[in-house]
Amino acid sequence: MGDAMIKSPVNQFDSFPTDRIMEVTIRDGDEIVHLAEYADRLLQFKKNKLYIINISQEIEFLEAVLEYKGVNNPGSVARTDIGIVWANQHGCFFYDGEKVSNLLEKGGIKIISDSAWNSFLPSDKDPMVGYNPNKRQVIVTDAVDADGTGAIFLYDFVTRSWVKGSAGTIDDLVKSNFVNDWDGKLIYHTGSTTRQWNDDYASDSMDLQTRDIDFGEPSVKKNIYKVYVSYKGDGSTVTIGYRTNGETSATASNFYKITSDGSSSGATDSATPLHSSNVGTTDWLKAELKPVSSIRNINSIQLVFGGTITTDFEINDISIVYRAKNVR
């Protein structure tokens, strides 16, 4: 009975009489894959559709039917303390008890492109989803089986931002679904080994590219004078550059290197403009980055961070000093 749910009588757990069958839809060519509940709502996941059922009253009723929100594997769904989160080939979705939103979008704008999401998932398009309550973070692994590379996307509910983890972040093996242990730690099982999600800092390569920043006025020309980056840690191997007017394929242009007090040297052209000594390794330092070539009459700018980061490197905030030109 791929379309049926059976409701236990009150206080008769693990009892499923056939006269208490609930069928939202029947013979639709689909089947129930997973059930999740939140805020008096039952989410019935089929392979292609999501049915939201209101169970707050004596008689349940269908509240919404959402196309393309289904899953092929129960491991693609995770319960959080603030709602239900799941992922499929069409995106990563979150139900907060009132509405479903796509976490790949912010303000109606895609923050992860369709092509990036599609290339992240293997051919079977069955991601594995878990939730780390201690950090309020969602981890989406590219595959529940061994068809992926072990790459992940991590979503932070606090900052509402995504970070991508490279191949091998998660074991590229057949594995269980994510679960939370007694302490809230996120764990999964492969073969005879239980793994625990570890988010300690580690030295690694970085690829951080901001959006195309137009300061809310895409058609207005601007002059960019300097960029301020507040950072802590050893930034000597961090590359920082910029591109203008959406030229994503162009090589990033350089800033001048900073001095020990964070001010611009105004003289040393460098792809690694942060100071090469130990300044900023223990205290926050505001780096003044002046472009080597004048940035004039541009519509937008994109900042590009790369290179190798150490375990202590952090960026707190970024500010851009600019002037919009008069429209004539």
Residue pairs with C-beta under 8 A, 6 or more apart in sequence:
1 21
2 30
2 31
2 32
3 23
3 24
3 25
3 26
3 27
3 28
3 30
3 31
3 32
4 21
4 22
4 23
4 32
5 21
5 22
5 23
5 24
5 32
5 35
5 44
6 16
6 17
6 18
6 20
6 21
6 22
7 20
7 21
7 22
8 14
8 15
8 16
8 20
9 15
9 17
9 20
22 53
22 60
24 44
24 51
24 53
24 62
25 51
28 46
28 49
30 46
30 47
30 48
30 49
30 70
31 46
31 47
32 44
32 45
32 46
33 45
33 46
33 47
33 70
33 71
33 72
33 73
33 74
34 45
34 71
34 74
34 76
34 77
35 42
35 43
35 44
35 45
36 42
36 43
36 45
36 77
36 79
36 84
37 43
37 55
38 79
38 83
38 84
38 95
38 97
39 83
39 96
39 97
39 98
40 54
40 55
40 56
41 52
41 53
41 54
41 55
41 56
41 63
41 95
41 97
42 52
42 53
42 55
42 60
43 50
43 51
43 52
43 53
43 84
43 95
44 50
44 51
44 52
44 53
45 69
45 70
45 71
45 77
45 86
46 70
47 70
47 71
47 72
48 67
48 68
48 70
49 65
49 66
49 67
49 68
49 69
49 70
50 64
50 65
50 66
50 69
50 70
50 100
51 62
51 64
51 65
51 66
52 62
52 63
52 64
52 65
52 66
52 95
53 60
53 61
53 62
53 63
54 60
54 61
54 62
54 63
66 100
68 88
68 90
69 86
69 88
69 90
69 93
69 100
70 88
71 77
71 86
71 87
71 88
71 126
72 88
72 124
72 125
72 126
73 126
73 128
73 144
74 177
75 126
75 128
75 129
75 144
75 176
75 177
75 178
76 86
76 87
76 88
76 126
76 127
76 128
76 129
76 144
77 84
77 85
77 86
77 129
78 84
78 85
78 86
78 129
78 130
78 131
78 138
78 178
79 131
80 131
80 133
80 138
81 133
82 96
82 157
83 94
83 95
83 96
83 97
84 94
84 95
85 92
85 93
85 94
85 95
85 103
85 129
85 131
85 138
86 92
86 93
86 129
87 93
87 127
87 129
87 140
88 125
88 127
89 117
89 118
89 121
89 125
91 102
91 103
91 104
91 105
91 117
92 102
92 103
92 104
92 129
92 138
92 140
92 153
92 155
93 100
93 101
93 102
93 103
94 100
94 101
94 103
103 138
103 155
103 162
104 110
104 111
104 112
104 117
104 162
105 111
106 160
111 161
111 162
111 211
112 153
112 162
120 142
120 151
120 153
120 164
121 127
121 142
121 143
121 148
122 142
122 143
122 147
122 148
122 149
123 147
124 143
124 145
124 147
126 143
126 144
126 145
127 140
127 141
127 142
127 143
127 144
128 140
128 141
128 143
128 144
128 170
128 175
128 177
128 178
128 188
129 138
129 139
129 140
129 141
129 178
130 138
130 139
130 141
130 177
130 178
130 179
130 180
130 186
130 188
130 197
131 137
131 138
131 139
131 178
131 180
131 186
132 138
132 139
132 184
132 185
132 186
132 197
132 199
133 180
133 184
134 184
134 185
135 156
135 199
136 156
136 157
136 158
137 154
137 155
137 156
137 157
137 199
138 154
138 155
138 157
139 152
139 153
139 154
139 170
139 178
139 186
139 197
140 152
140 153
140 154
140 155
141 148
141 150
141 151
141 152
141 169
141 170
142 148
142 149
142 150
142 151
142 152
143 172
144 175
144 177
145 174
145 175
146 172
146 173
146 174
148 172
149 167
149 168
149 172
150 167
150 168
150 169
150 170
150 171
150 172
151 164
151 165
151 166
151 167
151 168
151 169
151 170
152 164
152 165
152 169
152 170
153 162
153 163
153 164
153 165
154 162
154 163
154 164
154 165
155 161
155 162
156 162
156 163
166 204
170 188
170 195
171 190
171 195
173 190
173 191
174 190
174 191
175 188
175 189
175 190
176 188
176 189
176 190
177 188
178 186
178 187
178 188
179 186
179 187
179 188
180 186
180 187
181 187
181 196
185 196
185 197
186 196
186 197
187 194
187 195
187 196
187 197
188 194
188 195
189 195
201 311
201 312
202 311
203 308
203 309
203 310
203 311
204 308
204 309
205 306
205 307
205 308
205 309
206 238
206 305
206 306
206 307
206 308
206 309
207 305
207 306
208 304
208 305
208 306
209 302
209 303
209 304
209 305
210 302
210 303
210 304
210 318
211 302
212 246
212 300
212 301
212 302
213 300
213 301
213 302
213 303
213 320
214 299
214 300
215 222
215 320
215 322
215 324
217 324
218 299
218 300
219 299
220 299
220 324
220 325
220 327
221 297
221 298
221 299
221 324
221 325
222 297
222 298
222 299
222 322
222 323
222 324
222 325
223 294
223 295
223 296
223 297
223 298
223 322
223 323
223 325
224 291
224 295
224 296
224 298
224 301
224 320
224 321
224 322
225 290
225 295
225 321
225 322
225 323
226 264
226 288
226 289
226 290
226 291
226 320
226 321
227 242
227 255
227 289
227 291
227 303
227 318
227 319
227 320
227 321
228 286
228 287
228 288
228 289
228 318
228 319
228 320
228 321
229 240
229 274
229 286
229 287
229 289
229 315
229 317
229 318
230 284
230 285
230 286
230 287
230 315
230 316
230 317
230 318
231 274
231 280
231 284
231 285
231 287
231 313
231 314
231 315
231 316
232 280
232 281
232 282
232 283
232 284
232 285
232 312
232 313
232 314
232 316
233 280
233 281
233 309
233 310
233 311
233 312
233 313
233 314
234 278
234 280
234 281
234 310
234 312
234 313
235 272
235 274
235 275
235 280
235 287
235 313
236 272
236 274
236 275
236 276
236 277
237 272
237 307
237 308
237 309
237 310
238 272
238 274
238 305
238 306
238 307
238 308
238 309
238 313
239 252
239 271
239 272
239 304
239 305
239 306
239 307
240 255
240 271
240 272
240 273
240 274
240 289
240 303
240 304
240 305
241 251
241 252
241 253
241 254
241 255
241 271
241 303
241 304
242 252
242 253
242 255
242 291
242 295
242 301
242 302
242 303
242 304
243 250
243 252
243 253
243 301
243 302
243 304
244 295
244 298
244 299
244 300
244 301
244 302
245 298
245 299
245 300
246 300
246 302
248 302
252 271
252 304
253 291
253 292
253 293
254 269
254 270
254 271
254 273
254 291
254 292
255 264
255 270
255 273
255 289
255 290
255 291
255 292
256 264
256 265
256 266
256 267
256 268
256 269
256 270
256 273
256 289
256 290
256 291
256 292
257 264
257 265
257 267
257 268
257 269
257 270
257 272
257 273
257 274
257 275
258 264
258 265
258 273
258 274
258 275
258 287
258 288
258 289
259 265
259 275
260 275
260 277
260 279
261 279
262 275
262 279
262 280
262 285
262 286
262 287
262 288
263 288
264 288
264 289
264 290
266 290
269 292
272 307
273 287
273 289
274 280
274 287
275 285
275 287
279 285
280 287
281 312
284 316
295 301
297 325
301 320
303 318
305 315
